[in-house]
């Protein structure tokens, strides 16, 4: 793994500034739409096919292919596993979660009879919810560090400040728990210990992004399909992390351990607009294109921290105030295109391409006292254009269908600072009758990331080395979609 030279990864522990930074902008911009089991089983490569509810969030023109009304819902269960390696020590953790991949209805109407423009065959309207991101995970990281401690960062932050002016989310808590003390003056500090420690961190996250969609579409002469979606995403992210440093060898005088417990709760609501088209070149070939505007979020964060110290003289505990902050966030626009080969009624092969420029995300303040200039500059320099690819196929043996797919989501990081690309393998099958359908899907996803316990820039300035934690994430998802079809609206 490449080294991630990312200052605010360290700030996720320190909260030295506000809790909002480029890490948050990436988290809420990195979308992997779910949807129906049929679409998921084909790798999400449905942009040029349509007649599937998931396309209301990807290529709205897909609604224009519908000729019958239907309703569906898709529960989903996820199993995530994280294996972390830090200084040659490996730790593993896992978590299961239940979610709703999508639920919705599509209504169609035949307008060709009695119309002044009979080339317009159908119109459609759909509404419901598609899942755009899942934040459920549980991670444990641990290993020995013989060179430095998070107290080196806290001392760096505290030096030059009177103890009465320390930050209430980090250095003041370290002062209150005797992990920092003054030496040779009121604005110079010493740490509770010097030497190596055993470091560990456990993090549990939950929540996700769901998008409520209102879509309209039309079918022009069974050749050209148009669609538009108004999207109203709403998100929830909860993180509970517990960081600890321990004198396992009992080699440090006075010090036994310290712990830092962080809690972050984020909610947000937003809106976007999507426009798409599908062109049926002939009975075999379909082409598609879609554009998504940025999503404009209004965000609300609450966060807090507790630091505890276990010294040989006593134990101490200090709690930060409850941090509350409201702000705005804009995620990048998205462009996508697709190609589908339809082999009569026997099967299809479909491919999608998506481009997202993560460097265009922005955080904006509601409070005029804070401008997020540093965070937005970091977004511009650290992130780049990512290229996402999906391919899938379906083969029909009426009333049964079998499906498979592959997807690759490119790394959002510039200059190979980190990886975070995601590779997924998809499979599924379904039973589709005139008035109902049942589909099943399975997805196996893999990605890797580097992570720093605290600010590597400061440790480097102090002449020491902080190695990253390399974490490999594996996720298995099972979906089932139950659907009903109805006659056309007249």
C-alpha positions in Angstrom: 0.0 0.0 0.0 1.1 3.5 -0.7 1.6 5.9 2.1 -1.3 8.3 2.7 0.0 11.7 3.4 -3.3 12.9 4.8 -3.1 15.2 7.8 -6.7 15.1 8.8 -6.7 11.3 9.2 -4.8 12.2 12.3 -7.4 14.9 13.1 -10.1 12.2 13.3 -8.5 11.4 16.6 -7.6 14.9 17.8 -10.6 17.1 16.8 -8.1 19.8 17.0 -10.2 21.8 14.6 -13.9 21.2 13.9 -15.0 17.6 13.2 -15.7 18.4 9.6 -12.9 17.8 7.1 -12.1 16.3 3.7 -12.5 12.8 5.1 -16.2 13.5 5.6 -16.5 15.0 2.1 -15.2 11.7 0.7 -17.3 9.5 2.9 -20.5 11.1 1.7 -19.4 11.4 -2.0 -18.3 7.7 -2.4 -21.5 6.1 -3.6 -22.2 2.5 -4.5 -25.9 2.4 -5.4 -27.8 -0.8 -4.5 -31.3 -1.2 -5.7 -33.1 -4.3 -7.0 -31.6 -7.8 -6.8 -31.7 -8.1 -10.6 -29.6 -5.0 -11.1 -27.2 -5.8 -8.3 -26.7 -9.4 -9.6 -25.6 -7.8 -12.9 -23.0 -5.6 -11.3 -25.3 -2.5 -11.5 -24.7 -2.4 -15.2 -28.3 -1.4 -16.1 -27.9 2.1 -17.5 -28.8 1.1 -21.1 -31.4 -1.5 -20.2 -33.9 0.2 -18.0 -37.2 -1.2 -16.7 -35.6 -1.6 -13.3 -36.3 0.6 -10.3 -32.6 1.0 -9.5 -32.1 3.1 -12.7 -34.2 5.9 -11.2 -31.1 6.7 -9.1 -28.5 6.0 -11.9 -30.0 6.6 -15.4 -33.6 8.0 -15.0 -34.3 7.1 -18.7 -34.7 3.5 -17.5 -38.2 4.4 -16.2 -39.1 5.2 -19.8 -38.7 1.5 -20.8 -41.4 0.4 -18.4 -44.7 -0.7 -20.1 -46.4 -2.1 -17.1 -46.8 -0.7 -13.6 -45.1 -2.5 -10.7 -44.1 -2.3 -7.1 -41.2 -3.9 -5.3 -39.1 -4.0 -2.2 -35.6 -5.5 -1.5 -34.3 -6.3 2.0 -30.6 -6.8 2.3 -28.2 -8.4 4.8 -24.5 -7.5 4.9 -21.6 -9.2 6.5 -18.4 -7.1 6.7 -14.9 -8.2 7.8 -11.9 -6.1 8.4 -8.3 -7.4 8.7 -5.8 -4.8 9.9 -2.0 -5.0 10.0 0.1 -2.6 12.1 3.8 -3.0 12.7 3.6 -6.7 11.8 0.6 -7.3 14.1 -2.7 -8.5 12.6 -6.2 -8.0 14.1 -9.5 -8.9 12.7 -13.2 -7.9 13.4 -16.5 -8.4 11.7 -20.1 -7.1 11.8 -23.5 -8.0 10.3 -26.2 -5.5 9.4 -29.7 -5.4 7.9 -30.8 -2.7 5.5 -33.5 -2.0 2.9 -31.8 -1.9 -0.5 -34.9 -0.3 -2.2 -38.6 0.0 -2.1 -40.7 1.7 -4.7 -43.5 1.9 -7.3 -43.7 2.7 -11.0 -46.9 3.7 -12.8 -47.2 3.6 -16.6 -49.7 5.0 -19.0 -50.3 4.3 -22.7 -50.8 7.7 -24.5 -50.5 6.6 -28.1 -54.2 6.2 -28.7 -56.1 9.4 -29.4 -53.0 11.5 -29.2 -51.9 14.1 -31.7 -48.4 12.6 -31.4 -48.9 8.8 -31.5 -45.1 8.4 -31.7 -45.1 9.0 -27.9 -46.0 5.5 -26.7 -45.9 5.7 -22.9 -45.3 8.0 -20.0 -44.2 6.9 -16.5 -44.0 8.1 -13.0 -42.1 6.4 -10.2 -41.3 7.1 -6.5 -39.5 5.2 -3.7 -36.1 4.8 -2.1 -32.8 3.4 -3.2 -29.8 2.8 -1.0 -26.7 4.7 -2.1 -24.1 3.9 0.6 -23.7 1.6 3.6 -21.5 2.7 6.6 -21.8 -0.5 8.7 -18.4 -1.8 9.8 -16.3 -2.9 12.8 -12.6 -2.6 12.8 -9.8 -3.4 15.3 -6.2 -2.2 14.8 -3.3 -3.0 17.2 0.4 -3.2 17.4 3.6 -2.1 19.2 5.0 1.4 18.5 8.6 1.8 19.8 9.0 5.4 18.7 6.1 7.7 19.6 2.7 8.2 21.1 -0.4 10.4 20.6 1.0 12.5 23.4 3.8 13.6 21.1 1.0 15.2 18.9 -0.8 16.7 22.0 2.5 18.2 23.3 3.1 19.7 19.8 -0.4 21.3 19.9 -0.1 22.5 23.5 3.4 24.1 23.4 3.2 27.8 23.3 -0.3 28.0 24.9 -1.1 28.7 28.5 -2.8 25.8 30.2 -5.9 28.0 30.6 -6.1 28.3 26.8 -5.8 24.6 25.8 -8.2 23.0 23.4 -11.2 21.5 25.1 -11.3 18.5 22.8 -7.7 17.3 23.1 -4.9 19.1 24.9 -7.1 20.4 27.8 -8.3 16.8 28.4 -4.7 15.5 28.4 -3.8 18.3 30.9 -6.7 17.4 33.2 -5.7 13.8 33.2 -2.0 14.5 34.0 -0.9 13.1 30.6 0.6 16.6 30.0 2.2 18.8 32.5 4.0 22.1 32.5 7.8 22.2 32.6 10.0 25.3 32.8 7.2 27.7 32.3 3.5 27.8 31.9 3.4 27.3 28.1 6.0 24.4 27.7 4.8 20.9 28.4 6.2 17.4 29.2 4.5 14.1 28.5 3.5 11.5 31.1 6.1 9.1 29.6 8.7 8.7 27.0 9.1 5.4 25.2 7.3 2.7 23.3 3.8 1.6 23.9 1.2 -0.9 22.6 -1.4 0.9 20.6 -4.9 -0.3 19.7 -8.1 1.2 18.3 -11.5 -0.3 17.8 -14.1 1.5 15.7 -17.7 0.7 15.1 -19.6 2.6 12.4 -23.2 2.4 11.3 -25.7 4.1 9.1 -25.9 4.8 5.4 -27.3 7.0 2.6 -30.8 6.4 1.3 -32.2 8.4 -1.6 -35.8 9.2 -2.1 -36.6 9.5 -5.8 -39.4 11.1 -7.8 -39.0 10.2 -11.5 -40.8 10.9 -14.7 -40.1 9.3 -18.1 -41.4 8.8 -21.6 -41.0 6.4 -24.6 -40.7 7.9 -28.0 -41.6 5.4 -30.7 -40.0 2.5 -28.8 -36.6 4.0 -30.0 -35.8 6.9 -27.7 -36.4 6.9 -23.9 -36.1 10.0 -21.6 -36.2 10.3 -17.9 -35.6 12.8 -15.1 -35.3 12.2 -11.3 -35.5 14.6 -8.4 -33.4 13.0 -5.7 -33.7 13.7 -2.0 -30.9 11.8 -0.2 -30.8 11.5 3.6 -27.9 10.2 5.5 -27.0 9.0 9.0 -23.5 8.2 10.2 -22.6 7.1 13.7 -19.0 6.3 14.8 -17.9 5.1 18.2 -14.1 4.7 18.5 -11.9 3.6 21.4 -8.2 4.3 21.2 -5.8 3.0 23.9 -2.1 3.1 24.7 -0.7 0.5 27.1 2.6 -0.1 28.9 2.4 -3.9 28.3 6.0 -4.6 29.4 5.7 -2.5 32.6 8.8 -0.7 31.5 7.5 2.9 31.8 7.7 4.6 35.2 4.4 6.0 36.6 2.4 5.2 33.4 0.0 2.2 32.9 -2.4 3.2 30.1 -4.4 6.0 28.5 -7.7 5.7 26.5 -9.6 8.1 24.2 -13.2 7.5 23.4 -14.7 9.5 20.5 -18.4 9.6 19.5 -19.6 11.2 16.3 -23.2 11.4 15.0 -23.9 13.0 11.7 -27.2 13.5 9.9 -27.9 15.2 6.6 -30.5 15.9 4.0 -30.0 17.0 0.5 -31.3 17.2 -3.0 -30.1 16.7 -6.6 -31.4 16.4 -10.1 -30.6 13.7 -12.7 -31.3 13.5 -16.4 -30.9 10.5 -18.7 -31.5 9.0 -22.1 -31.5 5.6 -23.8 -31.3 5.2 -27.5 -32.2 1.8 -29.1 -30.0 1.7 -32.1 -31.7 -1.5 -33.3 -33.1 -4.6 -31.8 -29.6 -5.6 -30.6 -27.9 -2.5 -29.4 -28.8 0.2 -26.9 -26.8 3.2 -25.8 -27.3 5.4 -22.8 -26.1 8.5 -21.1 -26.9 10.3 -17.8 -25.8 13.3 -15.8 -26.2 13.9 -12.1 -26.0 17.4 -10.6 -24.0 17.8 -7.3 -25.9 16.9 -4.2 -26.5 19.8 -1.9 -26.5 18.7 1.7 -27.4 20.4 4.9 -25.4 18.6 7.7 -25.6 18.4 11.4 -22.8 16.9 13.6 -22.6 16.2 17.3 -19.4 14.9 18.7 -17.7 14.3 22.1 -14.5 12.9 23.6 -13.5 11.3 26.9 -9.9 10.8 27.9 -8.9 8.5 30.8 -5.4 8.0 32.2 -4.3 5.1 34.5 -1.1 6.3 36.3 0.6 4.5 39.1 -0.4 7.3 41.4 -4.1 7.4 40.4 -6.7 7.3 37.6 -8.2 10.4 36.0 -11.0 11.1 33.6 -11.9 14.3 31.6 -14.8 14.8 29.3 -15.1 17.4 26.5 -18.1 19.6 26.0 -20.8 18.3 23.6 -19.7 19.6 20.1 -22.6 20.7 17.9 -22.1 22.1 14.4 -24.3 22.7 11.4 -22.8 23.2 7.9 -23.4 22.5 4.2 -21.7 20.1 1.9 -21.7 19.7 -1.9 -20.8 16.4 -3.4 -19.4 16.0 -7.0 -21.5 15.8 -10.1 -21.5 12.4 -11.9 -21.4 11.5 -15.6 -22.2 8.0 -16.9 -22.7 6.1 -20.1 -23.8 2.6 -21.1 -23.9 0.0 -23.8 -26.2 -3.1 -23.9 -26.3 -6.0 -26.3 -29.8 -7.6 -26.3 -29.8 -11.1 -27.8 -33.5 -11.3 -28.6 -35.3 -12.8 -25.6 -32.4 -15.1 -24.7 -30.2 -12.8 -22.8 -28.3 -9.5 -22.5 -24.8 -8.2 -22.0 -24.5 -4.7 -20.5 -21.6 -2.4 -19.5 -21.6 1.0 -17.7 -18.9 3.7 -17.2 -19.1 6.4 -14.6 -16.8 9.4 -14.0 -16.7 11.2 -10.7 -14.3 14.1 -9.8 -14.0 13.9 -6.0 -11.8 17.0 -5.9 -14.9 19.0 -6.7 -16.6 18.2 -3.3 -16.9 21.2 -1.0 -17.7 22.0 2.6 -19.3 25.3 3.3 -20.0 27.0 6.6 -23.2 28.4 7.9 -21.3 30.2 10.6 -19.4 33.2 9.1 -16.7 32.7 11.7 -15.4 29.6 9.9 -14.7 29.2 6.2 -13.3 25.7 5.7 -10.6 27.0 3.4 -8.0 24.4 4.6 -10.5 21.5 4.3 -11.4 22.5 0.7 -7.8 23.0 -0.3 -7.1 19.5 1.0 -10.0 18.2 -1.0 -8.6 19.8 -4.2 -5.1 18.5 -3.7 -5.8 15.0 -2.2 -8.6 13.8 -4.4 -9.0 13.3 -8.1 -11.2 11.9 -10.9 -12.2 8.3 -10.4 -13.3 6.0 -13.2 -15.9 3.3 -12.3 -16.8 0.3 -14.5 -19.6 -2.2 -14.4 -20.4 -5.2 -16.6 -23.2 -7.7 -16.3 -25.1 -10.4 -18.1 -28.4 -12.2 -17.8 -29.6 -15.4 -19.5 -33.3 -16.4 -19.6 -34.7 -19.9 -19.3 -38.3 -18.9 -18.7 -39.5 -18.4 -16.1 -36.0 -18.6 -14.6 -33.0 -16.2 -15.2 -29.4 -16.4 -14.1 -27.2 -13.4 -13.8 -23.6 -12.4 -13.1 -21.5 -9.3 -13.0 -18.3 -7.4 -12.1 -17.8 -3.9 -10.9 -14.7 -1.7 -10.2 -14.8 1.6 -8.4 -11.6 3.5 -9.0 -9.5 5.2 -6.2 -10.6 8.8 -5.4 -7.0 9.7 -4.2 -4.6 11.7 -6.3 -0.9 10.7 -6.9 -1.4 7.2 -5.5 -1.6 8.6 -1.9 -3.9 5.8 -0.9 -5.9 3.1 -2.7 -9.6 2.6 -1.6 -10.5 1.2 -5.0 -13.3 -1.4 -4.6 -13.7 -4.6 -6.6 -16.9 -6.6 -6.5 -18.1 -9.9 -7.9 -21.9 -10.3 -8.4 -24.2 -13.2 -9.0 -27.9 -14.0 -8.8 -31.0 -15.6 -10.2 -34.7 -14.9 -10.5 -38.2 -16.1 -11.3 -40.3 -13.7 -13.3 -43.9 -14.4 -14.1 -46.6 -12.2 -15.6 -47.9 -10.7 -12.4 -45.0 -11.2 -10.0 -41.2 -11.7 -9.7 -38.7 -12.9 -7.1 -35.0 -12.1 -7.5 -31.9 -13.0 -5.5 -28.4 -11.5 -5.5 -25.1 -11.9 -3.9 -22.2 -9.5 -3.9 -18.6 -10.0 -2.7 -16.6 -6.8 -2.4 -13.0 -6.0 -1.5 -11.0 -2.9 -0.8 -7.9 -1.8 1.1 -7.0 1.4 2.9 -4.2 2.9 4.9 -4.9 4.7 8.1 -2.9 6.7 10.7 -3.7 6.7 14.4 -2.6 10.4 14.6 -1.0 13.1 12.5 2.0 11.7 10.6 3.1 15.2 9.5 3.8 16.2 13.1 5.6 12.9 13.9 7.8 13.4 10.8 8.6 17.0 11.9 9.7 15.6 15.3 12.1 13.3 13.6 10.2 10.1 14.2 8.3 7.6 12.1 4.6 6.6 12.2 3.7 3.7 10.1 0.2 3.3 8.7 -2.3 0.7 9.5 -3.2 -1.3 6.4 -6.8 -2.6 6.5 -8.4 -5.0 4.1 -12.2 -4.9 4.0 -14.3 -7.7 2.7 -18.1 -7.5 2.5 -20.7 -10.0 1.5 -24.3 -8.9 0.7 -27.4 -10.9 0.2 -30.5 -9.4 -1.4 -34.0 -10.6 -2.2 -36.5 -8.6 -4.3 -40.2 -9.3 -4.2 -42.3 -7.5 -6.9 -45.8 -7.3 -8.3 -46.8 -6.2 -11.8 -50.1 -4.4 -12.7 -51.9 -3.6 -15.9 -51.1 -0.2 -17.6 -52.9 2.9 -16.5 -55.3 4.1 -19.2 
